[in-house]
Amino acid sequence: METREKILQAAAEMIAEDMTATLSVRAVAARAGVSTGSLRFHFPTQRVLQDSLLARIYEHLLPGDPILDRTLPPRERLLNCLRQVLAPLGTNEDARTAWGAMYRTFIEPQPTEQVHAAYLGHAREAERRAEHWLTVLAEEGALPPGDHTRNVRFLLTVLNGLSVERALPTGESVLISEAETLNAAVDHVLSTGPAPTAGPTRP
């Protein structure tokens, strides 16, 4: 196994044991059995290491990239991206278990710097993926160019809300109501497009 993979595997093991693990250079290098200099060569900063690991985890949990499947229209591809994020949560007991772990890791503890940094790492990766979806659609002309930040936040807020709904008691099919919400969210994004680029301000 090459050094980079050994480092990522060691970091993944540490995260599996503790989702808020700091992933310090010294600790990860020791776990991987490599020198700190070797780790720094592949991952110059702690943030680069964390982001690389989270990208790898997302790729493992969500294989494939539906936004690149050009056999489908843009609307269906964006829908599939959102469905792909929600799918691993499962429903009912599976969703409750997933949200219980999230609560115990990021909400219940005191918001220490370690907990804060760990959560921000997950949030950055989620934002990166959503930005990627909208950038691809903009490059194809399905969305006008511009700043996608507003729509990225909107889509992630919708996904967070739906993931909570999957864990809560309900009197109807959560998947039917979820499908309606996802369709409405995609229609909104494709109809409004990104925020316009700010022009020069007048004195």
Buried (B, 14 or more C-beta within 10 A) or exposed (E): EEBBEBBBBBBBEBBEEEBBBBBEBEBBBBBBEBEEEBBBEBBEEBBEBBBBBBBBBBEEEBEEBBBEEEEEEBBEBBBBBBBBBBEEBBBEEEBBEBBEEBEEBBEEEEEEEEBEBBBEBBEBBBBBBBBBBBBBBBEEEBBEEBEBBBBBEBBBEBBEEBBEBBBEEEEEEBEEEBEEBBEEBBEEBBEEBBEEEEEEEEE
